[in-house]
Amino acid sequence: MIFSQAGCWDTTGLPSQPFTGKLAEIPGSDSYARASGGGFHAVPLTTVEQLATG
């Protein structure tokens, strides 16, 4: 899954790597520009699933 530091996401301590690929956004939302300031981080889906089911 791709996360940014915008909003409430915090990937500190999670296995992640920088993500520089293309992402889609809701047209006119400007969400990509707001979220890209801190960069994007790819976290393995299995890690997210484990955290969600906890």
Protein Blocks (a to p, Z undefined) as FASTA:
>chain_A
ZZdfehjbdfehiacdddfbdcdddehklmmmmmmmnopadddfklmmmmmnZZ
